[in-house]
Amino acid sequence: MRNVAWSAVNRVTTSAKELGPEERFTPFEAMRAITADAAWQNFRKLARAPWKQASWQT
């Protein structure tokens, strides 16, 4: 999953060709896409326990 998030944020190929820079995700959007949004798409939002939720505090 980390590669998916990296690809969404950086939008480059292995040959360093840039792909649609206007479609880049922010790092926060990429992490949300593979965690909370994926759970919502699979109707699992209510199944998440409080101790499994990520803390976004720095």
Helices and strands as residue ranges (DSSP letters): H 2-10, G 21-23, H 27-34, H 36-41, G 45-47, G 50-52
